């Protein structure tokens, strides 16, 4: 199993040092997200600083950016790294698209994402062959690329495209067109097995694909500590994340699978009445344990193998304490053997 590390949560100038440390710890894949900071600047800097790991994003918000622009960026980085680039695309939810990113009217996110991926591959085919490979979809079109705007072929395969998905429709899109699936951190083993994997398989079958061709990330959250006594404190910290994501109506299906619909409704009501500071207290540790892989450096590999054997890659955040580096290296090595 590949082990994924995270970079880019801090200042931009720290990215090269973070990447060098994560590679030295043995991580296979390095990804950055898009919360406080824009993702592609960190992605580019990490690609330049890296020497061996796959450099990705988990995730970049797709719709604020043209698929041509995203394809163009990935193409150049794929050339520079010799084929170590991946792209993690997420749709975000309606409110953020319309009111934060100003992407226009929110329509059919799953169908729009499918067009987005297909257009990117048409752009790459055009770059690689020198001949226009047009794409005309309901949401995007690519019918013009004069030679002056074509960077030309590269000696590397097309970058891998991973799609973030929670709900079934987006998961089926991943099955049809993506190289990999990124389940949200707001997911559980039960939801993945009961909802995510069947829909991924259904999407793959409709496109005459073998689902085994699609790389699956583990998703969910993780509480990792040195001792069992420290784990409860880590779980208490995760209550805020469960409450934050659980207040979003788009993600209520996950609560429904666990019979926690009332908790979802309560968290949403608290969010719209601006009671953010109270929300974590509404989430029990039993609920958090459904969402989180929980273990010590010694027990975590067995826990991952028991609960996430469906996955091809799993994220383990690196401690900022260098004194824990040897334990972390050993943990990564053991998980890679799964």
Secondary structure, DSSP 8 states (H G I E B T S, - for coil): -EEEEE--SS-GGGHHHHHHHHHHHT-SEEEE--SSS-HHHHHHHHHHH-SSSEEEES-EE-TTS-HHHHHHHHHHHHHHHTS-BEEEEE---HHHHHHTS---S---HHHHHHHHHHHHHHHHHHHHHSS---EE-SS-EE----GGG-----SS---EEEEEE-SHHHHHHHHHH-SEEEE-SS--HHHIIIIIHHHHHHHHHHTT--GGGSEEB--SEEEEESSHHHHHHHHHHHHHHHHHHHT-GGGHHHHHHTT-HHHHHHHHHHHHTT-HHHHGGGS-HHHHHHHEEEEETTTHHHHHHHH-TT-SEEE----S-GGGHHHHHHHHHHHHT-
